[in-house]
Amino acid sequence: MFDRREFLREYLKDIEEQRIPELRAQLVPLESGEMHLGERKEYGPWVDTTQRDIDRLKKSIVEYERIAADLRKSESL
């Protein structure tokens, strides 16, 4: 039988122990300037997308932190 509480506890654990740390680790080389990301459309010039990707990672971290906080507050855990 499906145990909703156990599922939510495991999801919270995954968020806090895997997802957020992985996203933070991806930020380190980007924010330090050690690594840059970019894209090239068709035959156009290479465009640096590093800041866009940093912003996207930070937004994902904030969202996961919000979800984790909501789960911790939830009476269903």
C-alpha positions, -999 to +999 in steps of 0.1 A: +000+000+000+012+035-008+025+054+023+021+091+016+040+101+047+070+079+039+070+092+003+070+128+015+098+121+040+119+105+013+112+134-011+123+159+016+155+138+022+162+138-015+158+175-017+180+183+013+206+157+008+209+154-030+192+181-051+201+212-033+237+202-027+241+192-063+228+225-075+250+244-051+280+224-064+272+233-100+272+270-090+307+270-076+327+269-108+303+293-125+303+319-098+341+317-094+347+322-131+364+288-134+338+277-159+317+296-185+287+283-204+274+295-237+255+287-268+258+292-305+227+293-327+233+280-362+263+299-376+261+328-352+286+339-327+291+322-294+270+338-267+280+336-230+251+323-210+269+319-177+249+345-158+216+332-171+226+297-159+237+310-125+203+328-121+185+296-132+204+275-107+198+300-079+161+301-087+159+263-085+177+263-052+153+288-037+123+268-050+136+235-035+143+253-002+107+266-002+094+231-009+116+216+018+104+243+043+067+236+034+073+198+038+090+203+072+060+224+084+035+200+070+015+180+095+014+151+070+050+142+079 
